[in-house]
């Protein structure tokens, strides 16, 4: 959980100086990732897998979010 928090902080620091679109996009991806983690904590693995699969497909087409893609 600490690693996830650290990742989120680092992502916000890394993308904090970029335009608003990138910030909003990063925030959305982080929210989806957090939702998937929460579902896994509730033993909802199929739902979490669906979110993570979709997130992986989206992030793999973007070179800007490599750190989050590695965690997915």
Secondary structure, 3 states (H helix, E strand, C coil): CHHHHHHHHHHHHHHCCCCHHHHHHHHHHHHHHHHHHHHHHCCCHHHHHHHHHHHHHHHHCCHHHHHHHHHC
